[in-house]
């Protein structure tokens, strides 16, 4: 599982609050909502955020191992969801 590391707070500190993100069409409201709820977003979005924050992926996401240690059953679809 991937957990976001306070992405919206970091963007806000860099001058990009959610209003600016929406108004400037940097991130859609649906993407902001997905980030708030630790739901998957496309890697291109995470790349954009890293560019804005001038940081690496490991600065904004944390990989948390599956509690059961089970492997993914069924794979990943075209939208990047399991």
N, C-alpha and C positions, 0 to 999 in steps of 0.2 A: 504494500500500500504506500502511496505517496501522500505526505502531509506537507502543506504549505507553511513556510516559516514567516508569518506576519507580513505577507507580500503587500497587502493594502496599506499597512502602517508604514512600511518602508517607502512605498510610492508616495504617500502623503508627506513624509519627511523630506522627500526629494522635490516637493512642490506639485505633486500629481494626486490631488484628492479625487474621490470618485466622481465628483461633478466635472472636474477638468478632464478626467479620463473619458467620460461620456461625451461632453461637449466638443472636445477636440477629436472625437471618434478614434481614440487610441484603443479603448476596450469597450465592447458592447456591454450593456447591463446584464445580459445573460452570462457573459464571461465573468464579470465581477461577482455575480451571484454564485457561480460555480466555484470561484476561488474562495469566497466566504465560507462555503459549505464543504471545502476539501473534496470537491468533485473533479474528475479529470478535465483538463484543458489541453489543447493541441500544443505540441512542443514548440511550434512557431510562436505561440503566445508567450510561453516561458522564455524563449529566446529574446523576444521583443522587450520583455520586462528586464531581463538581464542587461540588455543594451542600455535601457533607460537608467538603470541603477548602477551601471558599470560594475557588474559583479558576475560571479559564476553561478551555475545552476545549483551547486551545493549550498549557496548562500540563501536560496529562496525555497528549496524543497528538501525534505527529509524522507529517506526511504525507510519504511518500517516493515520488518519481516512479518509475514503471515504468522499469526499466533500458533496455528496448527502445523506450520511447516509444509502444508500441502502445496503441490504444484497447481498451476491454473488448469482447470478442466474446461475444454471447449474453445480456448484461444481468444483472440482479440478481433473485434469487427473493424470495419473500415473507419469508424469514428473514434477508434482508440479506446473503446470500452470493452470490458470483459463480458 
